[in-house]
Structures are given as structure tokens and as C-alpha cells.
Amino acid sequence: MYCLTRLYENLFPDTELISLKVKLFGTRGRLLTWGEIGFRHPGYEANRPYFEVVATHSLAEWRAGLEDHAVVLARNIFRHFQFDNPDEVRIRTQIQNLFQRRF
């Protein structure tokens, strides 16, 4: 999402609405795994062959709330794996690590 704001910041005004669509294919029967520990529980399995999540915000909103928007998108992705209540602190920590390039 950071690259999204950098890409468009010199092309559009801050009020321009920008949509991010993430579409994942080949997900049916896949288990959700994330990070070193991951979630390896049969209950966290996708039951559709593909899914997508979409977020639309103004360029200024994307820039101001990158971390918050990333958390919402992650939660929406997790829902497709039947994982409705993930630990938001863990999500936020992982996102902060990614944004700071600490893998």
C-alpha cells in the first residue's frame, strides 16, 4: 500500500479515490499460514477456489492510515479462511515489521 501512495501522489490530488483489489486464486482447501508460527488448524481453510478483497480510499486517507488499512485488509483475507477473530495486536505487529523491512 505504501507503493500505491508513492505511485499516485504526483499524479492525482489527495482527494482522488484509489482502489486496491487483491485477488487470490487456488485457495480452495488451502490452510492459512502466516509468519514463523502460522495458523495450522483445519478450521482455517479456504472453501472457495478464489476470493478478493477491495479497499477504496482517497489518496490522503491511504497515506494517513496505511497501517490501519493493512490491518483491515488482513482481517478480510483471514475471513475467507474461516478465521473471524484474529489477534489484531499480532496482525499490527507483523504489518509494522513488514513496513520497517524486519522480516
C-alpha positions in Angstrom: 0.0 0.0 0.0 2.9 2.3 0.6 3.9 1.9 -3.1 0.3 2.6 -4.0 0.5 6.0 -2.4 4.0 6.7 -3.8 2.9 5.8 -7.3 -0.1 8.1 -7.3 1.0 11.0 -5.2 2.4 13.0 -8.1 -0.4 12.0 -10.5 -3.6 12.7 -8.6 -4.9 15.2 -5.9 -5.2 14.0 -2.4 -9.0 13.8 -2.8 -8.8 11.3 -5.6 -10.3 7.9 -4.8 -7.9 5.0 -5.2 -9.0 1.3 -5.1 -6.8 -1.6 -4.2 -8.1 -5.0 -5.2 -6.3 -8.2 -4.1 -7.5 -11.4 -5.8 -6.1 -14.7 -4.6 -6.5 -17.8 -6.8 -6.1 -21.5 -6.0 -7.3 -21.1 -2.4 -9.9 -23.9 -2.1 -8.6 -26.4 0.6 -5.6 -24.2 1.5 -4.8 -23.7 5.1 -4.0 -20.3 6.4 -0.4 -20.0 7.4 1.3 -16.8 8.4 4.7 -15.9 9.9 7.0 -18.3 11.6 4.4 -19.9 13.8 1.5 -19.8 11.3 -2.1 -21.0 11.8 -2.1 -24.7 11.0 -5.5 -25.6 12.1 -8.1 -27.4 9.8 -10.6 -24.8 10.8 -8.6 -22.1 9.0 -9.2 -23.4 5.5 -10.5 -21.6 2.4 -13.5 -23.2 0.9 -13.6 -21.2 -2.4 -11.4 -21.5 -5.4 -10.5 -17.8 -5.3 -11.5 -14.7 -3.4 -10.8 -11.0 -3.5 -10.7 -8.1 -1.1 -11.1 -4.5 -2.1 -10.5 -1.2 -0.3 -11.2 2.3 -1.7 -10.0 5.4 0.0 -8.8 8.9 -1.0 -5.1 9.2 -1.7 -4.8 11.2 1.5 -6.6 8.6 3.6 -4.4 5.8 2.2 -1.3 7.8 3.1 -2.5 8.7 6.6 -3.8 5.3 7.6 -1.5 2.8 5.9 -1.2 0.6 8.9 -4.9 0.7 9.8 -5.9 -0.1 6.2 -3.5 -3.0 6.1 -5.0 -4.4 9.3 -8.5 -4.2 7.8 -7.4 -5.9 4.6 -5.6 -8.7 6.5 -8.7 -9.3 8.6 -10.8 -9.5 5.4 -8.4 -12.0 3.9 -8.5 -14.1 7.2 -12.3 -14.3 7.0 -12.0 -16.2 3.7 -10.1 -18.8 5.7 -12.9 -19.0 8.4 -10.7 -17.1 10.8 -13.1 -14.4 12.1 -11.3 -13.2 15.2 -7.6 -13.0 14.7 -5.4 -11.2 17.2 -5.2 -7.7 16.0 -2.1 -6.9 18.0 -0.3 -9.7 16.2 -1.6 -8.5 12.8 -0.4 -5.0 13.6 3.0 -6.1 14.8 3.5 -8.2 11.6 2.5 -5.3 9.4 4.8 -2.9 11.3 7.6 -5.3 10.8 6.9 -5.5 7.1 6.7 -1.7 6.7 10.0 -1.4 8.6 11.5 -4.3 6.5 12.1 -6.5 9.5 11.2 -10.0 8.2 
